[in-house]
Amino acid sequence: MDTSGAVVKVSEANYPLPFARELEFNAPAHGNWNIVHIGYLIPDSHEIYVASDNCMRGVVMTAAEMNTLDRFSSVILEEDDLLEGNLEDVTIEGISDVIRKLPKKPPCVLVYLVCLHHFLGSDTDRIYGELEERFPDIDFIRCWMDPIMQKHGLTPEQKDRKAMLDPIRPLPVNPRSVNVLGGDLAMDPEHNDISRVLKDNGYTIRELPTCRTYQDFLDMGESKLNLCYYPSGDYAVRMLRKRLDRDYLYMPSDYNYEAIRNHLKELTNMLGIPEVDTAKWEEEADAALQEAKNVVGDTPVTIDYMSVPHPLGLARLLLEHGFNVTTVYLDAITPEEETDFRWLQENAPDLQLASTMNIKMRVMPRGTEEILAIGPKAAWFGGTSHFVNMIENGGCWGFGSIPYIAGEMIRAYQEEKDTRDLVPRKGLGCASCI
Amino acid sequence: MRRAYRILPVYTGDVSGVAGALFELGGMTVMHDPSGCNSTYNTHDEIRWYDQDSLIFLTGLTDQDAILGDDDRLIHDIRKAAEEFHPNFIAIANSPIPYLNGTDFDAICSIIESDTGISTFHVPTNGCHDYVYGAGHAYLELAKRFVDTAVRPKGDCSINILGCTPLDFTAEGEVESLRKKLTEMGFSINSCWAMGDSLENLKNAGAADVNLVVSAVGMLTAKYLKRTIGTPYVAGLPLDGFENVLAEALRTALATGEDQIPYLNREGTGAVETVFIGDPVQMGTMAFMEEEKRPEHRAVVICPLEADSELLKETDIETRGEEEVERAVRNAEEITADPLYKHICPATATFHSLPHFAFSGRLFRKQIADRF
């Protein structure tokens, strides 16, 4: 079939948008976390959404599938609320009513307002002012579910991640405590260089996914350093750093050895600890890639943007190590990936970039050849049961992430997975009771 | 407060209802929405998405489109997609912001239809209604556009099945079983709106002698076909134990031309209050059977959906919101409903789980059985 507009050779692709913005298709691969999953990272919190029926359905069912409806409530906006100019009152009274009905008052409530609140010019200061007066013991977190704003400026996810850190107040500095923030998965202690360095040097690591109580979360206010390694969380961490006036470091998930070395150097310099000798880690990464190559051979490999924050960087790493990477599924190229994109244009001009949203992808043939997919979307588009079911780099970072990915590639090549069952599940790593 | 839901989810929304209703007819459904509608639909409200390629897309409405009124982009994108896929029709459903903006969908549809030569219509959703409203209006618009009202009933005991979507008929093969059951009861199936059937066949709906409404979704179309062609309708499900009653009602409708809702003919004099929550046609049928089987029971249907009141008995209860359902069930001794309702039902009541895909989505899908 004619794939123009949906698939393009990297050498011919435009940066940063390789595909035109037109009608959108949504593939049935839902392993990424949405705002419900992300909000639940705050322990003991309760989420309240204020939205119309159709908008509410997706988020409330996310909570239901996580078996966490007891931490989720709704205020349903009706047609009249859109027309009668009383949206603030409905919002305030609805949220208050829900809170009064809860069996136990939560220490923190994440309130999600929607596109309608923007378009009707709702006075959010009045809404939160009133709620804070009525419930002074509750921290209200000002979140948004406003996808209409997501194509310009900050995305709803970026804003929500920032809002989630707002309750953290400055505490006396603990020089041995580091916050690692911005992502959804806890660091994999074996396959994350940041974790390895901090642990080896005796630091207390504080991460949202490992907080057990609301107090654990608030204790992040004592950390000396706020570190982020996940792109969509960086804005939040920068804002936190500014508010708390603490050190900050952004260490994006690179696969380029020199870049990883430089990031680690920044970290050790900032903490004033000895530099890391990465030679052994690099050897392990090379050996793991070689082992995977020996097993996978020339099997076509595809990668999606959901599996790793830098799919082009991973494609480059694998190509440099002899793998037959054929397709990367993405819809935009981030500035962090520009260098890898340019490298691929020069060195792998036939590599295909495929949109995940272009409408032709609905009817594109799937499962026509044996492939090895990295990521759930790549698995669905490729129609394969041989895939690495991973999001957000699996909580790995740096040299440690490479043996992990290589190992998962071997496993995926050798063992089939139930794609039909796995990829439609929401929020990989969260509880799922479907 | 009616709008506050402490723990219950909402039913599938109107936009998803439209997409689900039209899924199998070879058309293209476009949701005019920023994001989320398509993902919600295909994740929680649609069981066919993974395996069947239906043309259901999202416009990706942005704040700038909405503020500046950039309908040209919408028209351009739909036209381009239509040129690519040549669908049987184009349906546009919309979310709250285009409703708020007063987007002129009739004009947009007219331009697209004129440019492409493909029948294009708007289903007047706005994200504030449930799937009964959305799917019901989708079928109504389809009927208005495509049903040939010059075609008259054949007089061969044929029926149109109205109101079939996977939201209410979820079990694999259930619609086939329904068809088989009705055939065994002596009726031939003229069309089924709209699972396992084609647009071409639906156009010929006028040839049926009776319309059988099997869920509240089918009621708007039933009334339209009554108004335009004069075909009577009957509401009910041919569940075991009710098929004779339903068959009799269908024959009466055939003979008299009068509409029949046989499940409403229940006494409701028993002392034990038994409640059925959900779609009025399906729960009404079960309520009738309950009273037949256990005369000491008084069956009450609680309808939390935007269904036609005609489908309910005066003693049944229409509710809006969690609080009203909670109030309605407080004296019930037995309750039959989707398992999620258990959260708000009195602990003293006996609860019978009957998962409803339009409510609990994928959660209990594996437990949903073929009822025929």
Interface residues (C-beta under 8 A of the other chain):
Chain A: R21 E22 L23 E24 F25 N26 P28 H30 S52 D53 N54 C55 M56 R57 G58 V60 M61 A64 E65 L69 D70 F72 S73 S74 V75 I76 L77 E78 E79 D81 L82 V90 E93 G94 I95 D97 V98 K101 L102 C115 L116 H118 F119 L120 M145 P147 I148 M149 Q150 K151 H152 I359 K360 R362 V363 R420 P424 K426 C433 I434
Chain B: M1 R3 A4 Y5 R6 I7 L8 P9 V10 Y11 T12 G13 D14 V15 S16 V30 P34 S35 G36 C37 N38 S39 T40 N42 T43 H44 D45 W49 Y50 D53 L55 F57 L58 T59 G60 L61 T62 D63 Q64 A66 D77 I78 K80 A81 E84 F85 S95 P96 I97 Y99 L100 T125 N126 G127 C128 H129 D130 G321 L340 H343 S360 G361 R362 L363 R365
